[in-house]
Amino acid sequence: MTDPKPLSCSLLSLVLLLAGCSPTPVVREAGGGPVDSRVTGSVTYRERIALPPTAVVTVRLLDVSLADAPSVLIAEQVIHTEGRQVPFKFALAYDASRIQPSHTYAVQVRVEDGGKLLFISDTMNPVITRDAPTRVDIVVRRV
């Protein structure tokens, strides 16, 4: 009779490998630091049209403090829609030690398909500092 331990270890390894392949959104904190806080919310639009199944929603947390300088990326989440439709929920994880109370932070959203911009957030969505919330529901506009 064969020992069942190698078989059970192999089966467990396969289950863990497959669990790691689940289609979850990619969430990363820019700079690779420790993540201990989140900005959450949803993305939707008013038009009554369906997104193509290959559409990608990119949600970014940015430091927008300097008017004449590029925004600084704090965190980003990429959502592959895979045929799902709005609303899309997001959670941007970030390192709270990177947040400066005197700075202004905002969430920006882009919806693209094959590199073509379909929808974009066209208003500032402030978060975190200056009495701004950590949850925002964003309505994007068609381009």
TINULO-656905 format. One record per atom (N, C-alpha, C): residue number from 1; residue in one letter; atom name; z negated, y, x negated. Coordinates in pm, 1 decimal, decimal comma. Layout:
+------+------+------+----------+----------+----------+
: resi : resn : name :        Z :        Y :        X :
+------+------+------+----------+----------+----------+
:  NUM :    a :   CA :        Z :        Y :        X :
...
+------+------+------+----------+----------+----------+
end
This chain:
+------+------+------+----------+----------+----------+
: resi : resn : name :        Z :        Y :        X :
+------+------+------+----------+----------+----------+
:    1 :    m :    N :      0,0 :   -118,1 :    -84,7 :
:    1 :    m :   CA :      0,0 :      0,0 :      0,0 :
:    1 :    m :    C :      0,0 :    124,4 :    -89,2 :
:    2 :    t :    N :     67,6 :    229,2 :    -46,1 :
:    2 :    t :   CA :     77,3 :    351,6 :   -126,3 :
:    2 :    t :    C :    -37,1 :    446,2 :    -92,3 :
:    3 :    d :    N :    -67,5 :    531,0 :   -189,2 :
:    3 :    d :   CA :   -174,4 :    629,6 :   -171,9 :
:    3 :    d :    C :   -122,1 :    744,0 :    -83,9 :
:    4 :    p :    N :   -188,9 :    780,0 :     29,4 :
:    4 :    p :   CA :   -139,5 :    885,2 :    119,0 :
:    4 :    p :    C :   -161,1 :   1026,8 :     65,4 :
:    5 :    k :    N :   -241,1 :   1044,5 :    -39,5 :
:    5 :    k :   CA :   -270,6 :   1179,5 :    -89,3 :
:    5 :    k :    C :   -147,2 :   1253,9 :   -139,2 :
:    6 :    p :    N :    -59,9 :   1192,6 :   -221,2 :
:    6 :    p :   CA :     59,5 :   1267,4 :   -266,3 :
:    6 :    p :    C :    148,9 :   1308,8 :   -149,3 :
:    7 :    l :    N :    160,8 :   1223,6 :    -48,1 :
:    7 :    l :   CA :    242,9 :   1256,1 :     67,4 :
:    7 :    l :    C :    182,9 :   1372,5 :    145,8 :
:    8 :    s :    N :     50,5 :   1370,9 :    165,2 :
:    8 :    s :   CA :    -12,3 :   1480,0 :    240,6 :
:    8 :    s :    C :     -4,6 :   1611,1 :    163,1 :
:    9 :    c :    N :    -16,4 :   1605,4 :     30,5 :
:    9 :    c :   CA :     -1,9 :   1727,0 :    -50,7 :
:    9 :    c :    C :    139,9 :   1781,5 :    -42,0 :
:   10 :    s :    N :    238,4 :   1693,9 :    -43,3 :
:   10 :    s :   CA :    377,5 :   1736,0 :    -32,4 :
:   10 :    s :    C :    404,6 :   1798,5 :    103,6 :
:   11 :    l :    N :    349,4 :   1738,1 :    208,9 :
:   11 :    l :   CA :    367,0 :   1790,1 :    342,7 :
:   11 :    l :    C :    301,9 :   1927,5 :    357,1 :
:   12 :    l :    N :    181,7 :   1942,7 :    302,3 :
:   12 :    l :   CA :    113,3 :   2071,3 :    306,3 :
:   12 :    l :    C :    193,0 :   2177,7 :    231,1 :
:   13 :    s :    N :    246,9 :   2142,5 :    116,3 :
:   13 :    s :   CA :    329,0 :   2236,5 :     39,2 :
:   13 :    s :    C :    451,7 :   2280,0 :    118,0 :
:   14 :    l :    N :    515,9 :   2187,3 :    187,9 :
:   14 :    l :   CA :    633,0 :   2219,2 :    267,5 :
:   14 :    l :    C :    597,0 :   2313,4 :    382,5 :
:   15 :    v :    N :    486,0 :   2288,0 :    449,5 :
:   15 :    v :   CA :    442,1 :   2374,2 :    560,3 :
:   15 :    v :    C :    414,2 :   2515,6 :    509,7 :
:   16 :    l :    N :    345,5 :   2526,8 :    395,5 :
:   16 :    l :   CA :    315,8 :   2658,7 :    340,6 :
:   16 :    l :    C :    443,1 :   2731,8 :    298,6 :
:   17 :    l :    N :    537,7 :   2659,2 :    242,9 :
:   17 :    l :   CA :    664,9 :   2718,5 :    203,6 :
:   17 :    l :    C :    739,9 :   2770,7 :    325,2 :
:   18 :    l :    N :    745,3 :   2692,0 :    431,4 :
:   18 :    l :   CA :    815,3 :   2734,8 :    552,3 :
:   18 :    l :    C :    744,0 :   2851,1 :    619,5 :
:   19 :    a :    N :    612,4 :   2853,9 :    615,4 :
:   19 :    a :   CA :    537,4 :   2965,7 :    674,2 :
:   19 :    a :    C :    569,4 :   3094,9 :    600,7 :
:   20 :    g :    N :    592,1 :   3086,8 :    472,3 :
:   20 :    g :   CA :    627,0 :   3204,9 :    393,7 :
:   20 :    g :    C :    767,1 :   3255,5 :    421,8 :
:   21 :    c :    N :    850,4 :   3175,6 :    488,5 :
:   21 :    c :   CA :    987,6 :   3214,9 :    519,4 :
:   21 :    c :    C :   1001,9 :   3274,0 :    658,9 :
:   22 :    s :    N :    892,5 :   3298,0 :    729,7 :
:   22 :    s :   CA :    901,5 :   3352,0 :    865,4 :
:   22 :    s :    C :    960,4 :   3492,3 :    861,6 :
:   23 :    p :    N :   1036,1 :   3531,9 :    967,6 :
:   23 :    p :   CA :   1103,2 :   3662,1 :    966,8 :
:   23 :    p :    C :   1009,0 :   3776,4 :   1000,5 :
:   24 :    t :    N :    923,5 :   3814,0 :    906,3 :
:   24 :    t :   CA :    832,4 :   3925,1 :    928,3 :
:   24 :    t :    C :    888,6 :   4048,8 :    861,6 :
:   25 :    p :    N :    856,1 :   4168,0 :    914,5 :
:   25 :    p :   CA :    905,4 :   4290,2 :    852,0 :
:   25 :    p :    C :    852,1 :   4305,3 :    709,8 :
:   26 :    v :    N :    929,6 :   4371,0 :    626,4 :
:   26 :    v :   CA :    887,8 :   4397,0 :    489,8 :
:   26 :    v :    C :    804,4 :   4524,8 :    489,1 :
:   27 :    v :    N :    681,5 :   4516,1 :    440,4 :
:   27 :    v :   CA :    593,6 :   4632,8 :    431,3 :
:   27 :    v :    C :    552,5 :   4645,7 :    286,5 :
:   28 :    r :    N :    570,4 :   4764,9 :    230,1 :
:   28 :    r :   CA :    525,8 :   4783,1 :     93,1 :
:   28 :    r :    C :    471,4 :   4923,1 :     75,4 :
:   29 :    e :    N :    379,3 :   4933,2 :    -13,9 :
:   29 :    e :   CA :    321,6 :   5062,7 :    -49,7 :
:   29 :    e :    C :    393,3 :   5106,9 :   -175,6 :
:   30 :    a :    N :    451,0 :   5225,2 :   -172,5 :
:   30 :    a :   CA :    525,7 :   5273,9 :   -288,8 :
:   30 :    a :    C :    433,2 :   5287,0 :   -408,0 :
:   31 :    g :    N :    474,1 :   5235,1 :   -519,5 :
:   31 :    g :   CA :    392,5 :   5242,1 :   -639,4 :
:   31 :    g :    C :    313,0 :   5116,2 :   -664,1 :
:   32 :    g :    N :    306,2 :   5026,2 :   -565,4 :
:   32 :    g :   CA :    241,4 :   4897,5 :   -583,3 :
:   32 :    g :    C :     90,5 :   4901,1 :   -592,3 :
:   33 :    g :    N :     25,7 :   5007,4 :   -549,4 :
:   33 :    g :   CA :   -120,3 :   5017,1 :   -556,3 :
:   33 :    g :    C :   -188,2 :   4938,1 :   -447,5 :
:   34 :    p :    N :   -321,3 :   4937,8 :   -449,7 :
:   34 :    p :   CA :   -394,5 :   4865,5 :   -346,4 :
:   34 :    p :    C :   -374,3 :   4931,6 :   -210,1 :
:   35 :    v :    N :   -365,6 :   4848,4 :   -106,5 :
:   35 :    v :   CA :   -341,5 :   4896,5 :     27,9 :
:   35 :    v :    C :   -470,9 :   4884,9 :    106,4 :
:   36 :    d :    N :   -517,8 :   4997,5 :    162,6 :
:   36 :    d :   CA :   -641,7 :   4989,0 :    238,4 :
:   36 :    d :    C :   -641,7 :   5071,9 :    365,3 :
:   37 :    s :    N :   -533,0 :   5140,3 :    397,2 :
:   37 :    s :   CA :   -523,8 :   5220,5 :    518,1 :
:   37 :    s :    C :   -385,8 :   5202,2 :    579,4 :
:   38 :    r :    N :   -373,4 :   5240,5 :    709,2 :
:   38 :    r :   CA :   -246,3 :   5221,9 :    779,1 :
:   38 :    r :    C :   -214,6 :   5339,1 :    871,0 :
:   39 :    v :    N :    -84,3 :   5366,7 :    882,8 :
:   39 :    v :   CA :    -31,2 :   5452,8 :    987,3 :
:   39 :    v :    C :     48,2 :   5359,3 :   1078,0 :
:   40 :    t :    N :     21,4 :   5363,9 :   1206,7 :
:   40 :    t :   CA :     87,6 :   5273,8 :   1300,1 :
:   40 :    t :    C :    161,6 :   5353,7 :   1406,5 :
:   41 :    g :    N :    245,4 :   5284,5 :   1481,1 :
:   41 :    g :   CA :    316,5 :   5349,8 :   1590,1 :
:   41 :    g :    C :    433,6 :   5267,8 :   1636,9 :
:   42 :    s :    N :    525,7 :   5336,3 :   1705,3 :
:   42 :    s :   CA :    643,6 :   5268,7 :   1757,7 :
:   42 :    s :    C :    764,9 :   5359,6 :   1744,4 :
:   43 :    v :    N :    881,5 :   5297,0 :   1749,2 :
:   43 :    v :   CA :   1009,2 :   5367,9 :   1741,5 :
:   43 :    v :    C :   1089,8 :   5330,1 :   1864,6 :
:   44 :    t :    N :   1144,3 :   5429,9 :   1931,6 :
:   44 :    t :   CA :   1229,4 :   5405,9 :   2047,8 :
:   44 :    t :    C :   1334,6 :   5515,0 :   2056,9 :
:   45 :    y :    N :   1426,8 :   5503,1 :   2151,6 :
:   45 :    y :   CA :   1524,0 :   5607,6 :   2180,0 :
:   45 :    y :    C :   1551,0 :   5609,2 :   2329,5 :
:   46 :    r :    N :   1609,6 :   5719,0 :   2378,8 :
:   46 :    r :   CA :   1628,7 :   5737,5 :   2523,0 :
:   46 :    r :    C :   1759,5 :   5678,3 :   2574,4 :
:   47 :    e :    N :   1860,5 :   5667,2 :   2488,6 :
:   47 :    e :   CA :   1990,6 :   5615,8 :   2532,4 :
:   47 :    e :    C :   1976,7 :   5472,8 :   2583,6 :
:   48 :    r :    N :   2055,9 :   5440,7 :   2682,4 :
:   48 :    r :   CA :   2052,0 :   5305,6 :   2739,5 :
:   48 :    r :    C :   2164,6 :   5222,1 :   2677,8 :
:   49 :    i :    N :   2153,5 :   5200,9 :   2547,1 :
:   49 :    i :   CA :   2250,6 :   5119,1 :   2475,4 :
:   49 :    i :    C :   2173,2 :   5021,0 :   2387,0 :
:   50 :    a :    N :   2237,0 :   4908,5 :   2359,1 :
:   50 :    a :   CA :   2173,5 :   4807,3 :   2274,5 :
:   50 :    a :    C :   2212,5 :   4828,0 :   2129,1 :
:   51 :    l :    N :   2119,0 :   4801,3 :   2040,5 :
:   51 :    l :   CA :   2148,0 :   4803,9 :   1897,5 :
:   51 :    l :    C :   2224,6 :   4677,6 :   1859,7 :
:   52 :    p :    N :   2313,8 :   4686,6 :   1761,6 :
:   52 :    p :   CA :   2378,5 :   4564,9 :   1712,2 :
:   52 :    p :    C :   2272,9 :   4473,7 :   1648,5 :
:   53 :    p :    N :   2294,0 :   4344,4 :   1649,6 :
:   53 :    p :   CA :   2193,4 :   4252,2 :   1594,9 :
:   53 :    p :    C :   2170,2 :   4268,6 :   1445,3 :
:   54 :    t :    N :   2257,8 :   4338,4 :   1376,6 :
:   54 :    t :   CA :   2244,2 :   4359,0 :   1232,0 :
:   54 :    t :    C :   2180,0 :   4493,1 :   1197,4 :
:   55 :    a :    N :   2134,5 :   4567,4 :   1297,6 :
:   55 :    a :   CA :   2074,7 :   4699,1 :   1272,8 :
:   55 :    a :    C :   1944,1 :   4684,8 :   1194,9 :
:   56 :    v :    N :   1914,5 :   4788,1 :   1116,5 :
:   56 :    v :   CA :   1793,2 :   4792,3 :   1034,5 :
:   56 :    v :    C :   1720,6 :   4922,8 :   1063,1 :
:   57 :    v :    N :   1589,9 :   4912,8 :   1090,2 :
:   57 :    v :   CA :   1505,9 :   5029,6 :   1113,7 :
:   57 :    v :    C :   1421,7 :   5051,1 :    988,2 :
:   58 :    t :    N :   1429,5 :   5170,2 :    929,5 :
:   58 :    t :   CA :   1350,5 :   5203,2 :    811,3 :
:   58 :    t :    C :   1251,4 :   5311,9 :    849,1 :
:   59 :    v :    N :   1122,6 :   5282,1 :    830,6 :
:   59 :    v :   CA :   1015,3 :   5376,7 :    863,1 :
:   59 :    v :    C :    947,1 :   5413,3 :    732,1 :
:   60 :    r :    N :    934,3 :   5544,5 :    706,0 :
:   60 :    r :   CA :    876,9 :   5589,8 :    578,7 :
:   60 :    r :    C :    762,0 :   5686,0 :    602,3 :
:   61 :    l :    N :    659,1 :   5670,0 :    521,5 :
:   61 :    l :   CA :    549,3 :   5766,2 :    515,2 :
:   61 :    l :    C :    574,7 :   5851,6 :    392,5 :
:   62 :    l :    N :    585,8 :   5984,4 :    413,7 :
:   62 :    l :   CA :    623,3 :   6076,1 :    306,6 :
:   62 :    l :    C :    521,9 :   6188,0 :    290,3 :
:   63 :    d :    N :    504,9 :   6232,3 :    166,4 :
:   63 :    d :   CA :    430,5 :   6354,4 :    138,2 :
:   63 :    d :    C :    534,1 :   6466,0 :    143,3 :
:   64 :    v :    N :    522,3 :   6553,5 :    244,2 :
:   64 :    v :   CA :    621,5 :   6658,9 :    266,1 :
:   64 :    v :    C :    562,0 :   6796,8 :    237,2 :
:   65 :    s :    N :    465,6 :   6802,6 :    148,2 :
:   65 :    s :   CA :    390,5 :   6925,5 :    122,0 :
:   65 :    s :    C :    473,3 :   7036,8 :     60,1 :
:   66 :    l :    N :    562,4 :   7003,0 :    -29,9 :
:   66 :    l :   CA :    636,9 :   7105,8 :   -102,4 :
:   66 :    l :    C :    769,9 :   7134,4 :    -33,4 :
:   67 :    a :    N :    787,5 :   7256,9 :     13,1 :
:   67 :    a :   CA :    906,4 :   7293,6 :     89,8 :
:   67 :    a :    C :   1034,3 :   7288,9 :      7,6 :
:   68 :    d :    N :   1026,9 :   7321,6 :   -119,9 :
:   68 :    d :   CA :   1148,5 :   7328,5 :   -200,4 :
:   68 :    d :    C :   1160,5 :   7213,3 :   -299,7 :
:   69 :    a :    N :   1094,3 :   7101,8 :   -269,3 :
:   69 :    a :   CA :   1100,9 :   6983,6 :   -356,4 :
:   69 :    a :    C :   1123,2 :   6859,7 :   -269,6 :
:   70 :    p :    N :   1178,0 :   6755,1 :   -328,0 :
:   70 :    p :   CA :   1198,0 :   6632,1 :   -251,1 :
:   70 :    p :    C :   1064,3 :   6574,4 :   -204,5 :
:   71 :    s :    N :   1068,0 :   6509,8 :    -88,4 :
:   71 :    s :   CA :    948,7 :   6441,8 :    -37,7 :
:   71 :    s :    C :    912,3 :   6326,6 :   -129,4 :
:   72 :    v :    N :    783,6 :   6292,3 :   -131,6 :
:   72 :    v :   CA :    735,7 :   6181,5 :   -213,5 :
:   72 :    v :    C :    708,5 :   6062,8 :   -121,4 :
:   73 :    l :    N :    770,0 :   5948,0 :   -152,2 :
:   73 :    l :   CA :    751,7 :   5827,7 :    -72,5 :
:   73 :    l :    C :    613,6 :   5768,4 :    -98,2 :
:   74 :    i :    N :    536,6 :   5748,8 :      8,4 :
:   74 :    i :   CA :    404,3 :   5688,0 :     -1,0 :
:   74 :    i :    C :    411,2 :   5540,7 :     41,1 :
:   75 :    a :    N :    482,1 :   5511,4 :    150,3 :
:   75 :    a :   CA :    495,4 :   5373,4 :    198,7 :
:   75 :    a :    C :    622,8 :   5361,2 :    281,0 :
:   76 :    e :    N :    672,8 :   5238,7 :    291,9 :
:   76 :    e :   CA :    796,1 :   5213,2 :    365,5 :
:   76 :    e :    C :    789,6 :   5076,9 :    432,2 :
:   77 :    q :    N :    845,2 :   5068,7 :    553,0 :
:   77 :    q :   CA :    859,8 :   4940,5 :    622,0 :
:   77 :    q :    C :   1003,8 :   4928,6 :    667,8 :
:   78 :    v :    N :   1065,7 :   4815,4 :    638,5 :
:   78 :    v :   CA :   1202,2 :   4787,7 :    679,5 :
:   78 :    v :    C :   1197,4 :   4677,7 :    785,4 :
:   79 :    i :    N :   1254,7 :   4706,8 :    901,5 :
:   79 :    i :   CA :   1254,1 :   4611,4 :   1013,0 :
:   79 :    i :    C :   1397,2 :   4567,9 :   1038,7 :
:   80 :    h :    N :   1425,2 :   4440,3 :   1017,9 :
:   80 :    h :   CA :   1555,8 :   4383,5 :   1051,2 :
:   80 :    h :    C :   1548,7 :   4344,7 :   1198,9 :
:   81 :    t :    N :   1630,0 :   4409,5 :   1282,2 :
:   81 :    t :   CA :   1615,4 :   4393,5 :   1427,4 :
:   81 :    t :    C :   1652,2 :   4253,9 :   1475,6 :
:   82 :    e :    N :   1749,4 :   4190,3 :   1414,9 :
:   82 :    e :   CA :   1789,5 :   4053,8 :   1448,2 :
:   82 :    e :    C :   1807,6 :   4034,8 :   1598,3 :
:   83 :    g :    N :   1869,7 :   4133,9 :   1661,7 :
:   83 :    g :   CA :   1898,4 :   4125,3 :   1804,6 :
:   83 :    g :    C :   1789,1 :   4180,2 :   1894,8 :
:   84 :    r :    N :   1670,1 :   4204,7 :   1840,8 :
:   84 :    r :   CA :   1562,8 :   4263,1 :   1922,7 :
:   84 :    r :    C :   1596,3 :   4408,7 :   1952,2 :
:   85 :    q :    N :   1538,4 :   4461,7 :   2057,2 :
:   85 :    q :   CA :   1565,8 :   4598,4 :   2099,0 :
:   85 :    q :    C :   1437,5 :   4680,9 :   2101,8 :
:   86 :    v :    N :   1453,3 :   4813,6 :   2117,5 :
:   86 :    v :   CA :   1338,9 :   4904,3 :   2118,6 :
:   86 :    v :    C :   1246,9 :   4872,2 :   2236,1 :
:   87 :    p :    N :   1119,6 :   4904,9 :   2219,8 :
:   87 :    p :   CA :   1055,1 :   4972,7 :   2108,0 :
:   87 :    p :    C :   1023,0 :   4876,3 :   1993,4 :
:   88 :    f :    N :   1022,1 :   4931,5 :   1871,0 :
:   88 :    f :   CA :    982,6 :   4857,3 :   1752,4 :
:   88 :    f :    C :    848,2 :   4910,7 :   1706,1 :
:   89 :    k :    N :    753,3 :   4823,7 :   1686,6 :
:   89 :    k :   CA :    621,7 :   4863,2 :   1636,3 :
:   89 :    k :    C :    624,5 :   4861,1 :   1484,1 :
:   90 :    f :    N :    550,8 :   4953,2 :   1422,2 :
:   90 :    f :   CA :    542,6 :   4956,2 :   1276,2 :
:   90 :    f :    C :    399,0 :   4977,5 :   1233,0 :
:   91 :    a :    N :    371,5 :   4939,0 :   1108,9 :
:   91 :    a :   CA :    241,5 :   4961,3 :   1044,6 :
:   91 :    a :    C :    269,4 :   4988,5 :    897,7 :
:   92 :    l :    N :    248,8 :   5112,5 :    856,9 :
:   92 :    l :   CA :    272,3 :   5152,9 :    718,6 :
:   92 :    l :    C :    140,5 :   5146,9 :    642,1 :
:   93 :    a :    N :    128,8 :   5051,1 :    553,6 :
:   93 :    a :   CA :      7,6 :   5036,0 :    473,2 :
:   93 :    a :    C :     17,8 :   5126,3 :    350,6 :
:   94 :    y :    N :    -91,7 :   5196,1 :    319,6 :
:   94 :    y :   CA :    -90,2 :   5285,8 :    204,2 :
:   94 :    y :    C :   -225,5 :   5287,6 :    135,9 :
:   95 :    d :    N :   -225,1 :   5331,6 :     12,3 :
:   95 :    d :   CA :   -345,3 :   5344,5 :    -68,3 :
:   95 :    d :    C :   -409,1 :   5480,4 :    -35,6 :
:   96 :    a :    N :   -525,8 :   5479,6 :     27,6 :
:   96 :    a :   CA :   -592,4 :   5603,2 :     70,1 :
:   96 :    a :    C :   -626,6 :   5694,7 :    -47,6 :
:   97 :    s :    N :   -640,7 :   5639,3 :   -167,0 :
:   97 :    s :   CA :   -673,8 :   5722,8 :   -282,7 :
:   97 :    s :    C :   -556,8 :   5813,5 :   -322,3 :
:   98 :    r :    N :   -436,1 :   5785,2 :   -273,0 :
:   98 :    r :   CA :   -319,0 :   5868,7 :   -302,7 :
:   98 :    r :    C :   -307,1 :   5987,8 :   -207,9 :
:   99 :    i :    N :   -389,0 :   5990,4 :   -103,4 :
:   99 :    i :   CA :   -380,2 :   6096,1 :     -2,2 :
:   99 :    i :    C :   -467,1 :   6214,3 :    -42,9 :
:  100 :    q :    N :   -407,3 :   6331,7 :    -42,5 :
:  100 :    q :   CA :   -479,6 :   6454,6 :    -76,2 :
:  100 :    q :    C :   -497,9 :   6535,5 :     52,6 :
:  101 :    p :    N :   -621,8 :   6571,7 :     86,6 :
:  101 :    p :   CA :   -648,6 :   6641,2 :    212,4 :
:  101 :    p :    C :   -569,7 :   6770,9 :    231,0 :
:  102 :    s :    N :   -533,1 :   6836,9 :    122,6 :
:  102 :    s :   CA :   -458,9 :   6963,2 :    133,5 :
:  102 :    s :    C :   -308,6 :   6943,4 :    151,9 :
:  103 :    h :    N :   -260,3 :   6818,7 :    142,1 :
:  103 :    h :   CA :   -117,4 :   6791,6 :    156,0 :
:  103 :    h :    C :    -81,4 :   6758,2 :    300,4 :
:  104 :    t :    N :     47,5 :   6762,9 :    328,2 :
:  104 :    t :   CA :     99,4 :   6728,9 :    460,4 :
:  104 :    t :    C :    180,7 :   6600,7 :    448,8 :
:  105 :    y :    N :    155,3 :   6507,6 :    541,2 :
:  105 :    y :   CA :    223,5 :   6378,4 :    541,3 :
:  105 :    y :    C :    295,3 :   6360,6 :    674,7 :
:  106 :    a :    N :    409,9 :   6293,0 :    669,8 :
:  106 :    a :   CA :    489,2 :   6273,9 :    791,2 :
:  106 :    a :    C :    556,5 :   6137,7 :    787,7 :
:  107 :    v :    N :    592,1 :   6088,6 :    907,1 :
:  107 :    v :   CA :    666,1 :   5963,3 :    921,6 :
:  107 :    v :    C :    809,9 :   5997,6 :    956,5 :
:  108 :    q :    N :    902,7 :   5934,6 :    886,6 :
:  108 :    q :   CA :   1046,1 :   5954,2 :    907,9 :
:  108 :    q :    C :   1107,9 :   5818,7 :    942,5 :
:  109 :    v :    N :   1203,4 :   5818,1 :   1035,9 :
:  109 :    v :   CA :   1267,0 :   5693,3 :   1079,2 :
:  109 :    v :    C :   1418,8 :   5708,0 :   1073,7 :
:  110 :    r :    N :   1484,0 :   5601,9 :   1025,8 :
:  110 :    r :   CA :   1630,1 :   5591,4 :   1025,5 :
:  110 :    r :    C :   1666,4 :   5455,6 :   1083,9 :
:  111 :    v :    N :   1769,3 :   5451,8 :   1168,0 :
:  111 :    v :   CA :   1823,2 :   5325,9 :   1220,3 :
:  111 :    v :    C :   1967,6 :   5319,2 :   1174,3 :
:  112 :    e :    N :   1999,9 :   5215,2 :   1098,4 :
:  112 :    e :   CA :   2133,4 :   5201,0 :   1040,1 :
:  112 :    e :    C :   2190,7 :   5063,7 :   1069,7 :
:  113 :    d :    N :   2322,9 :   5056,1 :   1064,5 :
:  113 :    d :   CA :   2392,1 :   4928,5 :   1075,9 :
:  113 :    d :    C :   2504,7 :   4927,7 :    973,7 :
:  114 :    g :    N :   2494,4 :   4837,7 :    878,3 :
:  114 :    g :   CA :   2596,3 :   4828,9 :    773,7 :
:  114 :    g :    C :   2610,6 :   4956,8 :    694,6 :
:  115 :    g :    N :   2500,5 :   5029,2 :    672,8 :
:  115 :    g :   CA :   2504,7 :   5153,6 :    598,4 :
:  115 :    g :    C :   2541,2 :   5274,9 :    682,3 :
:  116 :    k :    N :   2579,2 :   5254,8 :    809,3 :
:  116 :    k :   CA :   2614,4 :   5366,0 :    897,7 :
:  116 :    k :    C :   2490,4 :   5408,7 :    975,9 :
:  117 :    l :    N :   2459,6 :   5537,9 :    970,0 :
:  117 :    l :   CA :   2344,1 :   5592,1 :   1040,4 :
:  117 :    l :    C :   2371,9 :   5597,9 :   1189,9 :
:  118 :    l :    N :   2283,0 :   5534,6 :   1269,4 :
:  118 :    l :   CA :   2297,3 :   5533,7 :   1415,2 :
:  118 :    l :    C :   2200,2 :   5630,0 :   1482,4 :
:  119 :    f :    N :   2074,1 :   5627,6 :   1437,4 :
:  119 :    f :   CA :   1968,4 :   5710,6 :   1493,9 :
:  119 :    f :    C :   1881,3 :   5763,4 :   1381,2 :
:  120 :    i :    N :   1818,1 :   5880,0 :   1405,8 :
:  120 :    i :   CA :   1728,3 :   5937,0 :   1306,3 :
:  120 :    i :    C :   1619,6 :   6017,9 :   1377,8 :
:  121 :    s :    N :   1503,2 :   6025,4 :   1315,5 :
:  121 :    s :   CA :   1398,9 :   6113,7 :   1367,3 :
:  121 :    s :    C :   1436,2 :   6255,8 :   1324,5 :
:  122 :    d :    N :   1442,8 :   6346,1 :   1421,2 :
:  122 :    d :   CA :   1487,4 :   6482,3 :   1389,4 :
:  122 :    d :    C :   1376,4 :   6585,7 :   1402,9 :
:  123 :    t :    N :   1255,7 :   6540,7 :   1424,8 :
:  123 :    t :   CA :   1140,8 :   6631,2 :   1428,3 :
:  123 :    t :    C :   1036,3 :   6579,9 :   1330,7 :
:  124 :    m :    N :    949,9 :   6668,9 :   1287,2 :
:  124 :    m :   CA :    844,2 :   6627,6 :   1195,8 :
:  124 :    m :    C :    737,3 :   6552,6 :   1275,7 :
:  125 :    n :    N :    695,2 :   6440,4 :   1222,8 :
:  125 :    n :   CA :    591,7 :   6358,2 :   1284,4 :
:  125 :    n :    C :    472,5 :   6352,8 :   1190,0 :
:  126 :    p :    N :    385,8 :   6456,5 :   1194,7 :
:  126 :    p :   CA :    274,7 :   6464,2 :   1099,2 :
:  126 :    p :    C :    170,8 :   6355,5 :   1123,8 :
:  127 :    v :    N :    112,1 :   6306,7 :   1013,9 :
:  127 :    v :   CA :      7,7 :   6204,2 :   1021,4 :
:  127 :    v :    C :    -98,0 :   6229,3 :    913,9 :
:  128 :    i :    N :   -211,9 :   6168,2 :    931,8 :
:  128 :    i :   CA :   -321,9 :   6153,0 :    836,6 :
:  128 :    i :    C :   -405,5 :   6279,3 :    815,5 :
:  129 :    t :    N :   -348,5 :   6386,1 :    760,8 :
:  129 :    t :   CA :   -429,6 :   6502,9 :    724,4 :
:  129 :    t :    C :   -411,7 :   6616,2 :    824,7 :
:  130 :    r :    N :   -495,0 :   6718,7 :    810,6 :
:  130 :    r :   CA :   -486,5 :   6838,9 :    893,2 :
:  130 :    r :    C :   -498,9 :   6806,4 :   1041,6 :
:  131 :    d :    N :   -594,8 :   6719,3 :   1074,3 :
:  131 :    d :   CA :   -622,7 :   6676,3 :   1212,1 :
:  131 :    d :    C :   -507,1 :   6601,5 :   1277,5 :
:  132 :    a :    N :   -412,5 :   6550,8 :   1199,6 :
:  132 :    a :   CA :   -301,7 :   6472,4 :   1253,4 :
:  132 :    a :    C :   -349,6 :   6328,7 :   1276,3 :
:  133 :    p :    N :   -288,4 :   6258,8 :   1370,7 :
:  133 :    p :   CA :   -331,0 :   6121,4 :   1400,1 :
:  133 :    p :    C :   -282,1 :   6022,8 :   1293,6 :
:  134 :    t :    N :   -326,8 :   5898,9 :   1305,3 :
:  134 :    t :   CA :   -274,5 :   5791,1 :   1221,2 :
:  134 :    t :    C :   -187,7 :   5697,4 :   1305,4 :
:  135 :    r :    N :   -164,6 :   5734,2 :   1431,4 :
:  135 :    r :   CA :    -72,6 :   5660,1 :   1518,0 :
:  135 :    r :    C :     27,1 :   5759,5 :   1577,5 :
:  136 :    v :    N :    157,6 :   5727,6 :   1563,9 :
:  136 :    v :   CA :    262,3 :   5812,6 :   1619,6 :
:  136 :    v :    C :    368,5 :   5726,7 :   1687,5 :
:  137 :    d :    N :    412,6 :   5772,5 :   1802,8 :
:  137 :    d :   CA :    523,4 :   5709,2 :   1873,6 :
:  137 :    d :    C :    642,7 :   5801,7 :   1858,6 :
:  138 :    i :    N :    747,3 :   5751,5 :   1793,8 :
:  138 :    i :   CA :    859,1 :   5834,5 :   1752,8 :
:  138 :    i :    C :    982,2 :   5802,1 :   1837,1 :
:  139 :    v :    N :   1043,1 :   5907,3 :   1892,3 :
:  139 :    v :   CA :   1169,3 :   5894,0 :   1965,6 :
:  139 :    v :    C :   1279,8 :   5944,6 :   1873,1 :
:  140 :    v :    N :   1368,9 :   5854,2 :   1833,8 :
:  140 :    v :   CA :   1478,9 :   5891,6 :   1744,4 :
:  140 :    v :    C :   1598,3 :   5938,6 :   1826,1 :
:  141 :    r :    N :   1683,2 :   6019,0 :   1763,3 :
:  141 :    r :   CA :   1801,4 :   6074,0 :   1829,8 :
:  141 :    r :    C :   1928,1 :   6009,1 :   1774,1 :
:  142 :    r :    N :   2024,7 :   5991,8 :   1861,2 :
:  142 :    r :   CA :   2151,7 :   5932,8 :   1822,5 :
:  142 :    r :    C :   2231,4 :   6030,3 :   1736,0 :
:  143 :    v :    N :   2296,9 :   5977,9 :   1633,7 :
:  143 :    v :   CA :   2375,3 :   6061,1 :   1542,5 :
:  143 :    v :    C :   2519,4 :   6063,4 :   1589,0 :
+------+------+------+----------+----------+----------+
end
